[in-house]
Amino acid sequence: MGAAIPKQYLPLLGSTVIEHTVRCFLTHARIKGVVVVIAPHDPHWDQLQLKNAASLLIAEGGVERYHSVLNGLAKLAGVAQPHDWVLVHDAARPCIRHADVDHLIATLADYPAGGLLGVPVSDTVKRADSQGNVLETVSRVGLWRALTPQMFRLDDLSRALRHVVDNNLIVTDEAAAMELAGFSPRMVAGHADNIKITHPQDLALAELYLKQQENQQ
């Protein structure tokens, strides 16, 4: 982002990115509580009013995403049951819709392996070498862009991530850890406006999407 502060604390429509994200889950009728994983010595979180929410727990972040998620699950283990569903979501995805969370929960309620929101790939996909030369055109049949939330049973996901850590494996999302553990997560179609704030122009796009969502309510 090239910003002076972490992207989750950048201003967005009168709040911060992370406040928009967390409020979506705090205000969802099916969500019993939220764990926010915060980097050690984070000076920004305590400046937010959100930190006083009654159903909010805090866990300490780790070196990699999967370390952070595992720490969050450990915090949950003190208040939840091993078979409870947990949803893991990126703090930098502030445009998540209640409707997509509803759809994810309803679709996976009777599917033991869990799954994740995603969007089918619609663009032509090219594979290139390190110089940018096209090597091949990849068939997009069956390809999805993985989004969050990703929804799994607390105990299953904890074991899968512990396996990743113990064996020095690298995964970029929870579904990959579950795949390594022998599960077949299910893809659930979500809205493409569930973007992750990564580049400076994404903030303006997120503002547009949030305003559109508000007008649709």
C-alpha positions, 0 to 999 in steps of 0.5 A: 500500500505504501502507507504509513500505517497498516492497511487495516487501519486506513480510513474508509467512509468515516471508519477504518478498514478493520472496523467495517470488517469486524462490524459485519460479523459483530452485527450478524445474527448467526455469529456468537463472537469474534476473535481479532488477531492483533500483531504484538505491540500494535499501537493502533487497535486500542485507539478504536472504539470497537475494542470494547465490544462485548463479544470480541476476543483478542489473540496475538498474531504470529509470523505467518497467517497460519500461525495467527489463525492458530492463535485465534483458534486457541483463544476460541477453544476456551469458549467454544466446543471442538465441533463448532463452526468457525469462520476465518476472514481477512481484516482487509476485506471490508466489503463482505456482505451478510448475505454471503455469510448467510449463504456460506453457513447455509450451504455448508451446514450439512457438509462436514469438510467445510468450505469457503467463499469464492468467485469462478474465474471468468478471465482468460488465464495465462501462465508466464515465465519470470520474464513475463513471456507466455508459456501457455493458456490455462483452462479456466474450467473449474478454476475459482478465486478463493475469498474469505470467510472460510468455514471449518469445524474448530477442532478440524481446522486446529489440527490441520494448521498444527500439522502445517506448523509442525511439518514446516509446510507453507499454505496461504489459506485455511482451505489449503491446510484442510486439503493437506489434512485430507479434506475436500473443502467446498467452494461457495459462490460469493459476490466479486465485490468482496475485495481484499485491500491490497493496492492504493486504488482498492480503497476507492473501490471499496468505498464505491462497493460499500456505498452500493451495498448501502443503497441496495439495503 
